[in-house]
Amino acid sequence: MAWTVALVRSARKALAKIPARDRRLIADAIDGMETDPFTGDLRRLRGEWDGYLRRRIGDWRIIFTVDVIERTVLIAYIERRGTTTYR
């Protein structure tokens, strides 16, 4: 059974601004989350982002939540890793 993946508006805008090569890698990772959102370089976040997961795609981070009962993935944030990524 497939998972439903949705991006919040700000994540869609961020994805559109990413350079084409990196955008392709991130889009492939997002497509893969429809099969299994728990694969890849994942880490549970703490603090302000408690309850979220992050997936690392090179220098980029996808921050998302998973609803196991509804089988949905909500991507809240896509950003290049830097000093302010996790605030």
C-alpha positions in Angstrom: 0.0 0.0 0.0 1.4 3.4 -1.0 1.9 6.4 1.2 0.4 9.8 0.3 3.1 12.6 0.3 2.1 16.2 0.5 4.2 19.4 0.6 3.1 22.5 2.5 3.1 25.6 0.4 6.4 26.9 1.7 8.1 23.6 0.9 6.7 23.6 -2.7 8.1 27.2 -3.1 11.5 26.2 -1.6 11.7 23.2 -4.0 11.0 25.4 -7.0 14.0 27.6 -6.1 16.5 24.8 -5.7 19.0 24.4 -8.5 17.8 21.8 -11.1 20.4 19.1 -10.4 19.6 19.1 -6.6 15.9 19.5 -7.3 16.0 16.3 -9.3 17.7 14.4 -6.4 15.2 15.8 -3.9 12.2 15.0 -6.1 13.5 11.4 -6.5 13.7 11.1 -2.7 10.2 12.5 -2.3 8.9 10.0 -4.9 10.6 7.2 -2.9 8.8 8.3 0.2 5.6 7.2 -1.4 6.8 3.6 -1.2 8.6 3.8 2.2 9.1 7.1 4.1 11.4 5.4 6.6 14.3 4.7 4.2 17.4 6.8 3.7 19.4 8.9 6.1 16.7 9.7 8.7 17.0 11.2 12.1 14.3 12.1 14.6 14.4 15.7 15.6 14.2 17.1 19.1 13.5 20.5 20.7 11.4 22.9 18.5 11.1 20.2 15.9 10.1 17.4 18.3 7.9 14.9 16.5 9.4 15.6 13.1 11.9 13.5 11.1 14.6 14.8 8.8 15.9 13.1 5.7 19.3 14.1 4.4 19.8 14.4 0.6 23.4 15.6 0.2 23.5 19.2 1.6 19.7 19.4 1.6 17.3 18.5 4.4 13.7 17.5 4.1 11.8 17.9 7.4 8.6 16.0 7.6 6.0 14.3 9.8 4.4 10.9 9.2 0.9 9.8 10.1 1.1 6.0 10.2 -2.6 5.4 10.6 -3.5 7.6 7.6 -0.4 6.6 5.8 0.5 10.2 4.9 3.7 12.1 4.9 3.6 15.9 5.3 6.8 17.7 4.1 7.0 20.9 6.1 10.4 22.2 5.2 13.1 21.8 2.6 16.3 23.7 3.1 20.1 23.6 2.5 22.0 22.6 5.6 23.5 25.6 7.3 23.9 27.1 10.7 20.2 28.2 10.9 18.6 25.1 9.4 17.2 23.7 12.7 17.1 27.1 14.4 
